[in-house]
Every structure is written in C-alpha cells, then in structure tokens.
C-alpha cells in the first residue's frame, strides 16, 4: 500500500510513515488512521519487506511491530541503523510486551521510541506531531 501525498514545509506538513505490521486488520486500521491525520503512508507485513521498503524510500518514521515473519522487528531496526545511508528514520517499536528488558532490547537495536499494543492513537499522533516539529526545526536550522 502506498500513498505518496505532497509534502509541504509548513505547520502540519505530513510525514512519510512506514507501517510494519503483520496483522492485516491492525495494519489497515493504522494506515487509514494515519492517512486521516494527513500523513503519506506505506505498509509492509514482514521483516524482509519492511527492510526493503525502508531502504528504498526515505521515511520520516517507521512504526515497527517487533514480532514479524521473516525476521524480527529488532533485526529490521539493527539493519536500518547499520545501513550506509544519509537519512535516519525515527523508529517507533510497537509490541504487546511491556517489560523493561523488552524496551531495553528495542532501544539497543536502534528504536527511538516504544509503544505498547494496543497503541493509543492519540498518543501516537502526539509522538508523530513532535517528530514532525523536530524535523521541521532541523530543516529550518
């Protein structure tokens, strides 16, 4: 799934978001909600597909399920951080696990944030808004 909307530089400019989720219903719901928020969204359903998509396009944010077919979300995050590219997407781990050691493993793999499923979408949008604001400040400075 891909929606490559126009990307502005003003307040509220959409982010390019890659949703990586193997649960088809959850993936579809997340993609549609993010599009309603105005973001340009693509999705992947497994580790290899996620890595290929993330290396092919410059995403601002990767929403990354940690339990994926093919290889884990942690492996995807480690591979993205090791890739010799200029862009560095903001990686948000999403998992049903909430133990400190789970968060620590995700952080060590290169994830910037950690959300526990079921994800509260108002919290997700606040996180994305903060990321958008930071990216705009980086471009302006």
ZALUM-331668 format. One line per field, with one value per residue: x, y, z of N, C-alpha, C, O, CB in turn; residue in one letter. Coordinates in pm, 1 decimal. Each point is the difference from the previous one (the first is absolute). Glycine has a CB too. Layout:
BEGIN
neast: (X  ...) .
nnorth: (Y  ...) .
nup: (Z  ...) .
caeast: (X  ...) .
canorth: (Y  ...) .
caup: (Z  ...) .
ceast: (X  ...) .
cnorth: (Y  ...) .
cup: (Z  ...) .
oeast: (X  ...) .
onorth: (Y  ...) .
oup: (Z  ...) .
cbeast: (X  ...) .
cbnorth: (Y  ...) .
cbup: (Z  ...) .
res: (a  ...) .
end
This chain:
BEGIN
neast: (83.5  151.6  -165.3  264.7  -215.9  151.6  234.5  -153.9  269.9  -303.8  6.8  -22.1  296.1  -191.7  221.6  79.4  -202.4  198.1  -316.7  259.4  -328.5  84.2  -297.9  -93.0  -121.7  257.7  53.6  -276.4  18.4  275.4  -86.1  -249.7  149.2  214.9  -224.3  -138.0  283.4  -17.5  171.9  62.4  -123.3  233.1  -155.8  265.2  -203.5  334.9  222.1  -5.0  -208.0  171.8  253.2  -141.9  -122.1  268.6  168.0  -228.6  -4.3  203.9  -219.0  9.6  -15.6  144.1  -325.5  247.9  -283.0  258.7  -168.1  148.1  -92.7  317.2  136.2  -159.5  -126.6  299.9  65.8  -122.9  192.8  262.4  -61.8  -40.1  280.7  163.1  -122.8  302.0  -302.5  107.8  -233.8  66.6  -330.9  -28.7  65.2  -315.5  149.5  -316.5  65.7  -284.9  284.0  -93.9  307.5  140.8  57.9  -198.4  155.1  283.8  -67.4  -84.3  266.1  183.4  -150.3  81.4  -275.6  41.8  -204.1  -39.4  -315.5  -49.3  -147.9  -237.7  242.4  -185.0  -70.3  69.2  294.5  23.7  -52.9  223.8  213.9  -71.6  26.5  298.2  82.2  -103.6  174.9  268.4  -37.3  -36.1  268.5  168.8  -100.7  81.8  308.7) .
nnorth: (-116.9  217.7  239.3  130.6  227.5  201.7  -49.1  304.9  73.3  39.9  -89.3  -317.6  -106.6  -273.8  -105.2  -116.6  -194.6  -251.0  -83.4  -224.9  -143.9  -327.8  144.5  -5.0  163.3  159.2  86.5  133.3  173.0  132.1  91.8  154.8  166.3  113.3  103.6  165.5  150.5  99.2  -301.5  -9.0  -305.5  -165.1  -236.3  -158.4  -243.3  -13.5  132.5  29.9  237.2  168.5  -4.1  90.2  257.6  101.4  -7.6  162.1  266.5  201.6  -185.6  304.8  -298.0  -293.8  -1.6  -247.6  -200.8  -42.5  -221.2  23.9  -290.4  -1.3  19.6  82.1  253.8  -84.0  -36.5  287.1  139.2  -129.0  94.7  304.6  15.1  -124.0  218.4  120.9  204.5  291.0  -135.7  -41.3  -127.0  155.9  -348.2  65.2  -303.4  -45.6  -210.1  -103.9  103.7  225.1  -172.6  277.1  -218.6  143.6  269.7  -139.4  -121.6  283.7  141.4  -211.6  50.1  330.7  40.3  328.1  -173.6  -267.0  44.2  -223.8  -110.6  101.0  211.9  168.5  42.2  218.7  -137.3  17.0  309.9  65.6  -151.0  170.9  281.6  -63.3  -75.8  274.3  168.6  -147.1  54.5  315.1  26.0  -139.4  209.8  253.9  -91.2) .
nup: (0.0  -201.0  146.1  -205.6  195.8  -174.8  219.9  69.6  90.0  165.3  271.5  -77.2  -158.2  -21.8  195.7  -284.8  221.8  -109.2  134.9  74.5  31.3  -63.8  70.5  -348.3  237.1  66.9  -298.5  -31.9  261.4  -78.2  -283.6  101.3  222.9  -199.4  -202.5  236.6  45.7  -330.1  -21.2  -308.7  126.3  -155.5  152.7  15.2  68.9  85.2  159.7  -302.0  4.2  203.3  -177.5  -265.7  128.8  125.1  -275.3  -174.4  176.6  125.7  220.3  113.8  108.5  -51.1  148.2  80.7  54.8  210.7  -180.3  -330.0  -95.9  -11.6  249.2  255.6  -102.9  83.2  -308.6  -69.1  203.1  -110.0  -294.6  76.7  146.2  -258.0  -227.7  -75.6  64.2  16.3  153.2  314.7  -95.3  273.0  37.5  124.1  122.2  -92.0  269.2  71.4  159.0  227.0  59.4  62.8  -219.3  -218.1  30.0  -30.6  -285.2  -112.0  87.5  -143.7  -285.2  5.3  208.7  -18.7  186.8  153.2  -139.8  241.1  -284.1  201.6  -91.1  228.2  -347.2  234.8  8.0  -316.2  -4.4  222.7  -180.0  -256.3  147.5  87.1  -297.5  -119.3  200.5  -78.1  -308.9  39.8  169.1  -230.4  -212.6  180.0  52.2) .
caeast: (-83.5  79.8  -67.9  108.4  -58.8  92.1  58.1  26.4  97.5  -63.5  -52.1  -91.3  42.5  -8.8  120.0  3.8  -2.5  -5.8  -64.3  42.7  -90.6  -42.4  -143.8  -58.2  -100.5  67.8  75.7  -93.2  -55.4  105.1  25.6  -112.6  -2.3  110.4  -39.1  -97.0  80.7  65.2  133.2  21.0  24.2  23.6  0.8  68.3  -56.8  100.9  132.5  67.5  -72.7  21.6  135.8  7.2  -72.8  69.9  123.5  -36.5  -55.8  36.5  -113.2  25.8  -31.7  -32.9  -74.3  56.1  -37.9  122.6  -19.7  -30.2  50.3  122.7  89.4  -65.7  10.4  130.4  96.5  -24.1  55.5  147.4  43.8  -17.7  101.2  130.9  1.8  76.1  -87.7  -5.1  -120.8  -12.6  -138.8  -35.3  -58.5  -87.8  -31.6  -135.1  -0.2  -89.1  82.8  25.9  102.5  116.8  99.3  -48.4  29.0  146.5  43.2  -39.6  88.0  132.2  -6.5  -6.1  -132.8  -1.1  -114.3  -60.2  -141.9  -57.6  -128.9  -54.4  51.8  -97.2  29.9  28.4  141.4  77.6  -3.1  84.5  138.3  27.5  1.8  127.7  103.8  -13.4  51.5  145.8  54.1  -11.5  101.6  129.2  8.1  8.0  124.9) .
canorth: (116.9  120.3  125.8  95.4  132.5  111.8  28.9  142.4  35.3  81.2  -72.1  -109.2  -72.8  -144.2  -82.4  -126.2  -101.6  -140.6  -82.0  -138.9  -76.7  -121.0  -18.6  75.4  95.6  107.0  76.8  80.5  103.6  97.8  72.8  90.0  105.5  91.9  77.1  99.6  103.8  74.2  -50.5  -86.5  -127.5  -125.4  -106.2  -127.1  -99.5  -92.4  58.8  31.2  106.3  124.7  46.5  42.9  127.3  105.0  32.3  53.3  134.9  75.6  19.6  77.3  -85.0  -140.8  -61.8  -132.6  -113.7  -74.1  -143.1  -4.2  -114.6  25.3  28.0  85.8  145.1  38.8  -18.9  109.2  122.5  -9.6  11.5  139.5  83.2  -35.4  29.9  120.4  95.1  131.0  19.0  -85.8  11.0  -12.6  -133.7  -19.5  -140.9  -26.8  -137.3  -35.2  -20.0  129.1  -11.9  86.9  -63.5  10.2  137.8  11.5  -68.3  83.6  117.1  -45.8  -31.3  124.9  62.1  130.0  4.7  -131.6  5.1  -128.9  -28.1  81.3  136.4  108.5  78.1  139.9  1.9  -15.3  125.0  96.7  -37.7  38.3  146.5  42.3  -36.6  93.5  129.3  -12.2  -7.5  133.9  83.4  -39.7  55.7  145.2  41.1) .
caup: (0.0  -2.4  -21.8  -3.0  -5.2  -7.3  130.0  15.3  102.2  103.0  116.1  -32.5  -118.9  23.5  9.2  -75.4  104.4  -37.4  101.9  -12.0  86.2  -69.1  18.8  -111.2  46.5  73.1  -98.1  -79.2  86.3  27.8  -124.4  -28.0  100.2  -29.0  -118.5  47.0  64.6  -106.9  -30.4  -116.4  67.8  -70.4  99.9  -24.8  90.9  52.1  16.6  -126.3  -70.4  74.1  -25.1  -140.0  -14.0  73.1  -70.9  -131.4  13.7  120.1  89.3  121.4  113.9  -22.2  109.9  -18.5  84.2  29.3  -31.0  -142.7  -76.3  -76.9  111.5  97.8  -8.3  53.9  -108.6  -95.8  58.3  -3.6  -140.0  -43.0  65.3  -55.8  -143.8  -35.0  -68.2  63.2  79.1  117.5  43.2  141.6  9.6  114.3  22.1  48.8  48.0  109.1  118.7  63.2  103.4  -17.8  -87.2  -137.9  -42.0  -9.3  -123.7  -113.8  1.3  -42.7  -143.3  -75.7  3.1  67.6  90.4  21.5  33.3  33.6  -63.1  -108.9  -2.0  9.7  -120.6  32.0  40.3  -122.6  -75.2  72.0  -28.0  -138.4  -6.5  57.5  -97.7  -111.9  44.8  9.7  -136.6  -58.8  65.2  -58.6  -135.9  9.4  68.1) .
ceast: (87.5  -87.4  106.4  -55.5  107.3  46.2  35.7  102.7  -60.5  -45.8  -97.9  38.6  -3.4  137.6  -12.0  16.0  -6.8  -59.6  39.3  -78.2  -48.0  -147.7  -71.6  -101.1  63.5  79.8  -92.2  -57.3  103.3  29.3  -111.5  -6.0  110.8  -28.8  -102.9  70.5  77.7  138.4  0.3  49.8  22.8  3.1  79.4  -49.0  100.8  135.3  70.1  -68.5  20.0  137.8  13.8  -68.0  76.6  130.9  -26.6  -43.2  50.6  -125.0  44.0  -12.3  -27.1  -68.8  21.5  -48.7  126.7  -9.6  -47.5  43.5  126.1  116.6  -62.0  14.4  132.2  108.2  -15.6  63.8  152.7  52.3  -12.6  107.2  139.5  13.3  75.3  -85.3  2.9  -119.4  -5.5  -143.4  -12.7  -74.7  -77.9  -33.7  -142.2  -5.7  -104.5  75.0  38.7  105.5  118.0  102.1  -43.1  29.8  149.9  52.5  -33.7  89.7  139.5  3.7  -10.4  -136.0  5.3  -111.1  -61.7  -144.4  -50.6  -136.9  -99.9  43.6  -116.7  31.1  20.0  145.3  90.5  2.4  81.1  147.8  37.8  6.5  131.5  113.9  -2.6  57.7  152.4  63.6  -6.1  102.3  139.2  18.0  18.0  134.8  115.5) .
cnorth: (122.5  119.9  106.4  140.0  106.5  35.4  146.5  24.2  82.0  -82.7  -108.2  -77.3  -149.7  -65.0  -116.6  -110.2  -139.0  -74.8  -144.7  -81.4  -121.4  -33.4  89.6  104.4  118.4  89.0  93.3  114.5  109.9  85.4  100.7  115.7  102.0  83.6  106.3  115.4  81.7  -49.0  -83.9  -133.6  -113.1  -108.3  -120.8  -97.7  -100.3  69.8  33.6  112.7  135.2  57.8  50.6  135.2  114.1  40.6  63.3  146.3  65.7  27.7  85.9  -89.4  -141.7  -50.1  -149.5  -100.5  -81.5  -148.9  -11.6  -132.4  39.9  25.4  110.0  148.9  50.6  -14.2  108.8  128.3  -1.4  18.9  143.1  89.7  -27.7  37.8  129.7  96.3  131.9  15.4  -99.4  10.9  -12.8  -131.7  -12.2  -148.6  -10.3  -147.1  -19.4  -20.1  134.5  -7.4  91.9  -60.3  1.6  139.0  18.0  -66.8  84.4  123.5  -38.1  -31.7  125.6  66.1  127.0  12.4  -138.2  20.1  -140.8  -12.2  -42.3  145.7  97.6  97.3  147.7  14.5  -12.0  130.9  108.3  -28.1  42.3  151.7  53.7  -30.0  94.9  136.2  -1.8  -1.5  137.0  95.2  -30.9  60.2  151.1  46.4  -44.4) .
cup: (0.0  -25.8  8.8  -19.8  -10.7  140.2  6.8  108.0  112.3  116.6  -43.3  -123.4  29.4  9.6  -97.1  103.6  -63.5  118.3  -25.7  102.3  -76.9  21.3  -101.2  46.3  71.8  -94.2  -78.1  82.6  27.2  -122.2  -27.0  98.6  -26.8  -123.8  36.9  71.3  -103.2  -38.3  -127.3  53.7  -99.0  107.1  -48.5  105.8  55.6  6.0  -130.6  -78.6  65.1  -30.6  -143.2  -19.3  66.0  -67.4  -135.8  9.2  126.7  81.4  117.3  122.2  -48.6  126.3  -14.9  103.6  23.2  -29.6  -143.6  -61.1  -78.3  91.8  83.3  -30.7  56.1  -106.0  -105.9  52.6  -4.6  -141.9  -50.5  60.4  -56.0  -147.2  -26.8  -81.5  74.7  92.1  115.1  49.8  151.4  12.6  129.9  8.2  53.4  37.6  108.0  130.6  60.4  110.3  -30.8  -95.1  -146.8  -57.0  -17.7  -126.6  -123.2  -10.4  -49.3  -149.3  -85.9  -4.2  84.3  102.8  5.6  42.1  25.0  -66.8  106.6  15.3  10.9  -114.5  27.7  46.2  -122.6  -78.1  70.3  -26.2  -142.0  -15.5  55.7  -96.6  -119.5  37.7  7.9  -138.5  -67.1  59.8  -54.7  -139.0  2.7  55.9  -72.8) .
oeast: (96.6  -93.9  42.7  11.6  117.3  -77.1  85.9  42.7  70.0  19.6  -80.9  -78.5  38.8  97.6  -110.3  101.2  -79.2  56.3  -27.0  25.6  -47.2  -53.8  4.3  1.0  -37.1  1.6  28.7  -9.8  -33.0  11.6  27.4  -26.3  -23.0  37.4  3.7  -44.6  57.9  68.0  -102.2  101.6  -65.2  24.2  21.1  -40.0  -36.3  17.5  45.4  67.5  11.8  14.2  60.2  55.4  12.7  41.0  85.2  32.9  38.3  -75.0  113.2  78.2  -63.9  61.1  -48.1  38.0  80.6  102.4  -117.9  93.6  19.5  88.7  -87.1  85.1  53.9  89.0  98.7  70.5  61.4  99.8  87.1  51.2  86.5  110.4  -16.7  15.8  38.1  14.2  42.5  -34.2  81.0  -105.8  54.0  -72.6  -42.7  29.7  -40.4  -61.9  35.0  13.7  25.9  58.9  85.0  45.8  43.6  88.6  80.4  41.5  59.6  104.7  16.1  -18.3  65.9  11.4  25.9  -27.2  33.1  -82.1  39.2  -7.3  -100.3  108.4  71.0  64.2  102.0  105.7  64.4  78.9  108.6  83.2  57.7  92.3  105.0  71.3  65.3  103.9  92.5  55.5  81.1  107.8  69.3  47.4  112.9) .
onorth: (6.7  -6.0  37.1  58.5  -24.6  -7.0  47.7  -92.5  33.7  -121.5  20.6  -81.3  -42.8  45.9  -42.2  -6.1  -24.8  0.7  -54.3  7.5  12.7  -84.3  122.5  112.8  114.9  122.1  118.8  112.9  118.5  122.1  116.3  113.4  120.6  117.1  111.3  114.5  103.2  64.1  -56.9  -4.9  -8.2  29.1  -20.4  40.5  -87.7  109.4  113.1  85.6  101.6  119.3  105.0  88.1  108.1  115.7  70.8  79.5  -67.3  93.0  -9.6  10.5  -20.6  -4.7  -60.6  5.9  -17.7  -66.4  19.3  -63.4  117.4  -84.4  73.0  42.3  100.1  84.5  47.4  69.0  99.1  69.0  48.9  89.6  87.6  0.1  97.9  10.1  5.9  51.5  -114.7  96.8  -65.7  -16.5  18.6  -52.6  81.7  -87.3  95.0  -14.7  93.5  93.4  34.0  71.2  3.0  13.8  64.1  54.5  10.2  38.0  72.0  13.1  -6.6  97.7  4.7  78.1  -84.4  67.7  -93.0  91.6  -64.9  58.0  -13.3  58.1  66.7  101.0  68.3  40.6  80.8  92.7  53.5  50.8  93.0  80.1  42.1  61.8  96.5  62.4  38.1  84.5  90.3  48.8  55.6  109.1  25.3) .
oup: (76.0  -79.3  109.3  -107.7  28.4  95.7  -74.1  69.0  95.5  3.8  -90.5  -48.9  108.7  -59.4  -34.8  69.8  -90.8  109.5  -107.1  120.2  -113.0  -71.8  11.5  -49.3  -23.8  15.6  -14.3  -48.1  -3.6  10.3  -29.6  -40.0  8.3  -5.5  -52.5  -7.4  33.8  -80.1  -38.1  69.4  -104.1  117.1  -119.6  109.1  78.4  -53.6  -17.4  -57.1  -68.5  -27.1  -22.8  -65.8  -57.5  8.6  -53.6  -88.0  95.7  -29.6  47.4  94.5  -103.2  106.7  -95.8  116.9  -91.4  -15.8  -29.6  48.5  -31.4  12.7  -47.2  -78.2  -47.2  -10.0  -56.2  -73.7  -39.6  -21.0  -71.9  -67.1  3.1  -54.5  72.7  -121.7  116.9  110.9  -13.7  68.0  65.3  -60.7  109.0  -84.3  81.6  -81.6  67.1  105.4  -71.9  78.9  -115.5  -81.4  -89.0  -113.4  -95.7  -65.9  -92.7  -109.5  -80.2  -63.5  -121.9  -72.6  103.9  94.4  -85.8  99.2  -73.6  5.4  97.1  108.3  -70.0  -5.3  -75.4  -28.8  -8.9  -48.3  -67.0  -18.6  -22.2  -75.1  -56.3  -14.9  -48.5  -79.0  -39.5  -21.9  -71.7  -70.3  -20.6  -34.0  -85.1  -31.5  42.0) .
cbeast: (-278.8  290.3  -265.2  144.2  -311.1  -34.6  1.8  -273.5  104.4  -89.8  110.9  -96.8  106.8  -315.4  144.2  0.9  -34.1  145.4  -168.3  207.6  -25.5  285.8  23.1  33.8  -125.6  10.6  138.0  -46.4  -118.8  86.4  97.5  -99.0  -73.0  121.9  42.6  -128.9  -38.7  -197.1  154.7  -48.8  -74.5  107.1  -243.4  246.8  -172.3  -144.3  -30.2  7.8  -179.7  -167.0  27.1  -52.0  -230.3  -144.3  25.4  -102.0  -242.4  271.9  -214.0  -162.9  -30.6  136.3  -128.3  159.9  -322.0  -55.9  62.2  -69.2  -255.1  -223.6  291.2  -44.4  -301.6  -162.1  -100.3  -287.5  -262.3  -104.9  -156.1  -298.1  -227.4  -99.2  -202.3  196.3  -186.2  102.3  -161.1  280.4  -153.2  93.2  133.3  -23.4  286.2  -133.7  282.4  -90.2  52.5  -247.1  -96.1  -95.6  -17.4  -227.6  -248.3  -74.3  -113.9  -278.9  -191.2  -67.2  -124.2  198.2  -177.7  86.2  -68.8  250.3  -63.8  207.7  74.5  -190.4  299.7  -133.6  -201.1  -307.0  -162.6  -165.9  -289.8  -255.7  -126.3  -196.3  -308.7  -181.4  -121.5  -277.3  -277.3  -129.0  -164.4  -299.1  -223.0  -115.0  -213.0  -295.3  -220.2) .
cbnorth: (-129.0  -123.7  -119.4  -233.5  -57.2  93.1  -281.6  143.5  -40.2  279.6  184.5  211.4  237.0  -47.0  107.8  113.5  186.3  17.7  216.9  59.0  195.6  2.2  -178.4  -312.1  -302.3  -269.7  -306.0  -314.8  -289.6  -277.7  -314.9  -306.2  -282.1  -278.2  -310.7  -295.4  -247.9  125.1  58.7  202.0  87.0  82.6  99.8  72.8  113.8  -306.9  -239.0  -322.8  -268.8  -200.8  -267.8  -328.4  -233.4  -201.8  -258.5  -309.8  -2.6  12.1  -211.7  198.4  217.5  -31.3  248.6  102.3  11.4  234.2  -74.7  311.8  -210.9  177.5  -143.0  -219.4  -85.7  -155.0  -295.3  -176.3  -80.7  -224.5  -286.0  -128.0  -83.8  -186.4  -218.0  -143.8  -192.0  40.5  200.2  -67.9  -27.7  271.3  -115.6  288.7  -137.4  270.7  -114.0  -89.8  -309.7  -30.9  -271.8  16.8  -148.5  -182.2  20.2  -50.2  -234.3  -118.9  26.7  -104.5  -210.1  -188.3  -230.6  19.8  328.7  -170.2  301.9  -96.9  -2.7  -213.4  -57.6  -83.4  -231.1  -63.4  -171.0  -284.5  -142.5  -69.4  -248.4  -260.0  -87.1  -120.0  -282.8  -183.9  -57.7  -188.3  -279.4  -124.1  -80.6  -262.6  -242.4  -103.0  -32.3) .
cbup: (43.2  0.6  -15.2  17.2  104.6  -304.7  93.9  -145.1  -269.6  -177.1  231.5  154.7  -182.9  -60.9  276.9  -281.6  249.9  -266.9  131.5  -201.2  237.8  95.8  237.9  -94.2  44.3  185.5  -3.6  -88.9  108.6  158.2  -61.7  -55.0  159.4  110.4  -93.9  30.5  170.5  156.9  282.0  -227.0  294.2  -309.4  202.4  -211.1  -204.0  -40.0  226.1  49.8  -2.2  209.2  192.8  -6.7  53.1  200.4  172.2  16.9  -222.0  -88.7  -115.8  -206.0  230.1  -267.2  108.8  -216.6  1.5  188.5  271.5  -59.7  13.0  -198.8  -85.2  245.3  64.9  239.3  98.3  -3.1  189.3  218.4  32.9  46.0  204.3  218.0  -101.5  124.8  -201.6  -307.5  -189.3  -5.5  -285.2  100.2  -247.2  64.4  -36.5  -63.5  -122.6  -270.3  -23.1  -132.4  158.5  310.5  280.8  163.9  216.4  316.0  204.3  133.1  271.7  292.6  179.5  -60.5  -131.7  -298.4  34.8  -34.2  -63.9  215.3  -312.7  -126.9  -70.1  261.9  -52.4  91.8  231.6  39.6  -22.9  197.1  182.8  -2.4  78.5  246.8  120.4  -0.6  168.0  237.6  54.7  30.9  227.8  165.5  2.5  62.7  168.9) .
res: (x  x  x  x  x  x  x  x  x  x  x  x  x  x  x  x  x  x  x  x  x  x  x  x  x  x  x  x  x  x  x  x  x  x  x  x  x  x  x  x  x  x  x  x  x  x  x  x  x  x  x  x  x  x  x  x  x  x  x  x  x  x  x  x  x  x  x  x  x  x  x  x  x  x  x  x  x  x  x  x  x  x  x  x  x  x  x  x  x  x  x  x  x  x  x  x  x  x  x  x  x  x  x  x  x  x  x  x  x  x  x  x  x  x  x  x  x  x  x  x  x  x  x  x  x  x  x  x  x  x  x  x  x  x  x  x  x  x  x  x  x) .
end
